[in-house]
Amino acid sequence: MRRDQLPPNPRHTFVLGRCKVVYVATPKAACSSLKWVVAGIGGEDLTAFRAVDGTPSAGTGSIHARRLWKQVPRLHELTDDELAEIHAANGWHVFAVVRHPATRLWSAWQQKVLLCAPHRELKVPADRMPAPPTTTADLVEAFAEFVVDLADGRFERLADDLHFQSQHHVLAAERMPYTRVYTVAELDQAMRDLDAQVRAHGGGPVPALPSSNETPLKALRSVFAPETLAIIREIYADDYRAWFSHDEGVPSGTRDEPEFSSAVLGEVRRAMEENARLRDGARDGVPAR
């Protein structure tokens, strides 16, 4: 491996030197769960992450704070000689995981736009923020409008957000010497391969992936209308070409229910209104509870 092959964002790379593993994280592609596993293999103090959020959930944001990682280095911190040792012929397993671009975008939109936490920067103009939904149709329409605006380049501040960049770019897939890039549907195989690699170097067994539920709305078929999917295919053409070339329709795993429940819609409205209230209070100098 050479320095000019490395992914653009250093903090998304994790090196487990003792078992010859490199994991490159892809935002919104099981990365929270995988980071917990990698942290455990690498000897990180998991209580340090949990202490920040007060919960052991895989969805806690502290696992993404690279400053808290003390034992697992980034690829970019290695010397050129150390990088040169990382290749398949030398027994290394270099892997990443990708997610269907449509469901990944749906998840990212929920987290970063629809339910944007009050402590996070709004990267979408206020007049393009979705209104609290009263019906499933409201959500479908809001997402469709966002996809059109994203394709038209109306969200300049999202351009540098890895959650909305193509996975092909995030992973530097055209130049990084991966052993394998798995899809989310292949997570079981990814974990078996990781377990085999760790055991082969005196470690293991690798713990099961913890559950993560960072976004409450599982995609319905109605979310991915043909015209919306067509635009997503254009935005993320590199991802489709590399890993989803045969996927022409609605992503697998999409739910068949016609609508979100009134309870779920109510929770979304309450979260949006609370986050907006806290954001307005912070802007006016009122501390958040």
C-alpha positions in Angstrom: 0.0 0.0 0.0 1.2 3.5 -0.9 0.4 6.8 0.7 -1.1 8.1 -2.6 -3.6 5.3 -2.5 -5.1 6.2 0.9 -8.8 7.3 1.3 -9.2 11.1 1.6 -10.5 11.2 5.2 -7.9 9.9 7.7 -10.3 9.4 10.6 -12.2 6.8 8.8 -9.3 4.3 8.6 -8.6 1.8 11.4 -5.4 -0.4 11.5 -5.3 -3.6 13.6 -1.6 -4.4 13.2 -1.4 -7.5 15.4 -4.0 -9.3 13.3 -3.2 -7.6 10.0 -6.6 -6.0 9.5 -7.5 -2.6 8.0 -11.1 -1.4 8.1 -12.1 1.7 6.2 -15.5 3.0 7.5 -18.3 4.1 5.2 -20.8 6.5 6.9 -24.3 5.0 7.0 -23.1 1.5 6.1 -23.1 -0.3 9.4 -20.1 1.7 10.5 -21.3 2.3 14.1 -21.6 -1.4 14.7 -18.4 -2.3 13.0 -16.4 0.4 14.8 -17.5 -1.1 18.2 -16.2 -4.5 17.0 -13.0 -3.0 15.7 -12.5 -1.1 18.9 -12.9 -4.3 20.9 -10.4 -6.2 18.8 -7.9 -3.4 19.0 -7.9 -3.2 22.7 -9.7 0.1 23.1 -11.2 0.9 26.5 -14.9 0.6 25.5 -16.0 2.2 28.8 -14.3 5.5 27.6 -16.8 5.6 24.7 -19.8 4.6 26.8 -18.9 7.2 29.5 -19.4 10.0 27.0 -22.9 9.0 26.1 -23.9 7.1 29.2 -25.2 4.1 27.2 -23.6 1.0 25.5 -25.8 1.3 22.4 -24.0 0.9 19.1 -25.7 4.1 17.9 -23.9 6.3 20.4 -22.0 9.1 18.7 -18.9 8.7 20.8 -17.6 5.7 18.8 -17.2 8.1 15.9 -15.0 10.5 17.9 -11.6 9.5 16.6 -9.9 11.5 19.4 -11.2 8.9 21.9 -9.4 6.0 20.1 -6.0 5.4 21.8 -4.9 2.0 20.6 -6.0 1.7 16.9 -4.0 4.0 14.6 -5.1 5.6 11.3 -3.5 4.5 8.0 -2.2 8.0 7.6 -0.2 7.8 10.8 1.9 4.9 9.5 5.3 5.4 7.9 5.8 4.6 4.3 7.6 1.5 5.2 4.8 0.3 7.4 2.3 1.1 4.7 4.3 -0.9 2.2 3.9 -4.0 4.4 0.1 -3.9 4.0 -0.9 -6.1 1.1 -2.8 -9.3 0.6 0.3 -11.3 -0.3 1.7 -10.4 3.2 -1.4 -11.8 4.9 -3.4 -8.5 5.4 -7.2 -8.3 5.2 -8.2 -4.8 4.0 -12.0 -4.4 3.9 -14.9 -2.0 3.8 -18.7 -2.2 3.7 -21.0 -0.4 1.4 -24.8 0.1 1.4 -27.3 0.5 -1.4 -27.1 4.2 -2.4 -30.9 4.7 -2.1 -31.3 3.4 1.4 -28.1 5.0 2.5 -29.3 8.4 1.3 -32.7 7.9 3.0 -30.9 7.2 6.3 -28.5 10.1 5.9 -31.3 12.5 5.1 -33.2 11.4 8.2 -30.2 11.9 10.5 -28.7 15.0 9.0 -31.7 16.9 7.7 -35.1 15.7 8.9 -34.0 15.0 12.5 -30.9 17.2 12.6 -29.8 17.3 16.2 -29.7 20.8 17.8 -25.9 20.6 18.4 -25.2 20.0 14.7 -24.8 22.5 12.0 -27.8 22.9 9.6 -26.3 22.2 6.2 -29.6 22.8 4.3 -31.1 26.3 4.0 -34.0 26.9 6.4 -36.4 27.4 3.5 -35.5 23.9 2.2 -35.9 22.1 5.6 -38.9 19.7 5.7 -41.9 20.6 7.8 -43.0 18.2 10.5 -44.9 15.5 8.7 -48.6 14.6 9.4 -48.8 11.9 6.8 -46.5 9.4 5.0 -47.1 11.4 1.8 -45.5 14.4 3.5 -42.3 12.4 4.1 -42.2 10.9 0.7 -42.6 14.4 -0.9 -40.0 16.0 1.3 -37.5 13.3 0.5 -38.2 13.5 -3.2 -37.7 17.2 -3.2 -34.4 16.8 -1.3 -33.2 14.4 -3.9 -34.0 16.8 -6.7 -32.3 19.7 -4.9 -29.2 17.5 -4.1 -28.9 16.5 -7.8 -29.2 20.2 -8.8 -26.3 21.2 -6.5 -28.4 23.4 -4.2 -26.8 22.2 -1.0 -23.2 23.4 -1.2 -22.5 22.6 2.5 -23.4 19.0 1.9 -20.6 18.6 -0.6 -18.0 18.0 2.1 -20.2 15.8 4.2 -19.2 12.1 3.8 -22.7 11.0 4.6 -23.8 12.4 1.2 -20.6 11.7 -0.8 -20.4 8.6 -3.0 -19.1 5.6 -1.3 -16.7 5.1 -4.2 -15.1 8.4 -3.4 -15.1 7.9 0.4 -13.3 4.6 0.0 -11.0 5.7 -2.8 -12.2 2.5 -4.4 -10.3 3.2 -7.7 -6.9 3.1 -6.0 -7.1 1.4 -2.6 -6.0 -2.3 -2.6 -9.0 -3.8 -0.8 -9.1 -7.5 -0.1 -12.8 -7.2 -0.4 -15.6 -4.6 -0.3 -18.7 -6.1 1.1 -22.3 -4.9 0.7 -24.5 -4.6 3.8 -26.3 -7.8 2.6 -22.9 -9.6 3.0 -22.3 -8.5 6.6 -22.5 -12.0 7.9 -19.7 -13.1 5.5 -17.7 -10.0 6.4 -17.9 -11.0 10.0 -16.9 -14.6 9.3 -13.9 -13.4 7.3 -12.9 -10.9 10.0 -13.2 -13.7 12.6 -11.0 -16.0 10.6 -8.4 -13.3 10.1 -8.3 -12.5 13.8 -8.2 -16.1 14.9 -5.4 -16.8 12.4 -3.2 -14.3 14.3 -4.0 -15.6 17.8 -7.0 -13.5 18.6 -10.7 -14.0 18.7 -13.4 -14.9 18.7 -14.7 -11.7 17.2 -17.9 -10.5 19.0 -21.2 -10.3 17.2 -22.2 -7.0 15.7 -24.1 -4.9 18.2 -27.4 -3.5 17.0 -27.7 0.1 15.9 -30.8 2.1 15.2 -29.7 5.7 14.5 -32.7 6.5 12.2 -36.3 5.5 13.1 -37.9 5.4 9.7 -37.3 2.2 7.8 -37.8 2.9 4.1 -41.1 2.0 2.5 -41.5 1.1 -1.1 -43.3 4.4 -1.7 -40.3 6.4 -0.7 -38.5 5.2 -3.8 -40.7 6.2 -6.6 -39.2 5.5 -10.0 -38.4 9.1 -10.7 -36.7 9.4 -7.3 -34.6 6.3 -7.8 -33.6 7.4 -11.3 -32.1 10.6 -9.9 -30.4 8.7 -7.1 -28.8 6.5 -9.7 -27.5 9.6 -11.5 -26.0 11.1 -8.3 -24.3 7.9 -7.2 -23.5 6.4 -10.6 -20.1 5.3 -9.4 -21.5 3.3 -6.5 -24.0 1.6 -8.7 -21.4 0.8 -11.3 -19.0 -0.7 -8.7 -21.3 -2.6 -6.4 -25.0 -2.5 -7.5 -24.9 -2.7 -11.3 -27.6 -5.3 -11.4 -30.0 -3.4 -9.0 -32.6 -1.8 -11.2 -35.5 -1.5 -8.8 -36.5 -0.8 -5.3 -33.7 -1.8 -2.9 -34.1 -5.2 -1.2 -35.3 -5.1 2.4 -37.6 -2.1 1.7 -40.8 -2.5 3.7 -44.1 -3.2 1.9 -46.4 -1.4 4.3 -48.3 1.4 2.6 -47.7 3.9 5.3 -45.8 4.8 8.4 -47.8 4.3 11.6 -49.4 7.4 13.3 -47.2 6.6 16.3 -44.0 6.8 14.3 -45.1 10.0 12.6 -45.9 11.5 15.9 -42.5 10.6 17.3 -40.8 12.2 14.3 -42.9 15.4 14.7 -42.1 15.6 18.4 -38.3 15.1 17.7 -38.3 17.7 14.9 -40.1 20.3 17.0 -38.0 19.7 20.1 -34.7 19.9 18.1 -35.9 23.1 16.4 -36.9 24.6 19.8 -33.5 23.7 21.3 -31.7 25.1 18.2 -33.6 28.4 18.5 -32.9 28.6 22.2 -29.2 28.0 21.6 -29.2 30.8 19.0 -30.9 33.1 21.5 -28.4 32.2 24.3 -30.7 29.8 26.2 -28.8 26.7 27.3 -30.2 23.4 26.2 -31.6 21.1 28.9 
